[in-house]
Amino acid sequence: MSPLVVIGLMWAVTYPVRWLGLRLGGTTLPPFWLAFLRFVPVSVFAALVAPEVLGSPEWPRRLLGSLVGAALMWRTRHLALGILGGFAAYWAARVAGL
């Protein structure tokens, strides 16, 4: 199949969906859907992070770093501190040979 045909088909599938999403921007949703959509970012983040943490041969170190980072962010509400703390915990576990 030609690369131009593949690009054209990808455009034909993607563009209408994006256009529809932009058209629905001013729509008010019922309370059920607003409550439902509140959890979408958290579930997408978990779906992206969980395979990287648990699917690795060094999963204990990554899990420790993730838990430390999550605890720091939850406690301080400071994203940068959570990221730096998670990296520090991961590297400390790696240096310690865990």
Buried (B, 14 or more C-beta within 10 A) or exposed (E): EEEEEEEEEEEEEEEEEEEEEEEEEEEEEEEEEEEEEEEEEEEEEEEEEEEEBEEEEEEEBBBBBBEBBBBBBEEEEEEEBBBEBBEBBBEBBBEEEE
